[in-house]
Amino acid sequence: ENRLLTSTVKTHFRRLESAVEGGDASAIEAEQRDLVSKIDKAVQKGAMHLNTGSRKKSKAARIATSAAK
C-alpha cells in the first residue's frame, strides 16, 4: 500500500511537469491541486514522512510557478 501511494505521487509529478510543458494554466493548477492532495493522503497514511511531504509540496509549487515566468 505504501508503494502504491508513493508511486502515485511520482506519477502526479510527471503529470504536473507535462502540464507545465503544455502551458495550460488551468491544467497546471488542477494537476498541482491533485498532487498536493495525493501527498497529503500519503503523509496521513504514514507512507511518507511529514517533512518529505512538505518538501514535495514545495517542489510542486516551484514547478507550477516556473511556468508562469
Long-range contacts (C-beta under 8 A, 24 or more apart in sequence): 1-45, 1-47, 2-45, 2-46, 2-47, 5-38, 5-41, 5-42, 5-45, 5-47, 5-48, 6-42, 6-47, 6-48, 8-38, 8-42, 9-35, 9-38, 9-39, 9-42, 9-48, 9-56, 12-38, 13-56, 13-59, 13-60, 13-63, 16-60, 16-63, 16-64, 17-63, 20-63, 20-64, 20-66, 20-67, 23-67, 25-67, 25-68, 28-64, 28-67, 29-64, 32-60, 32-61, 32-63, 32-64, 35-60, 36-60
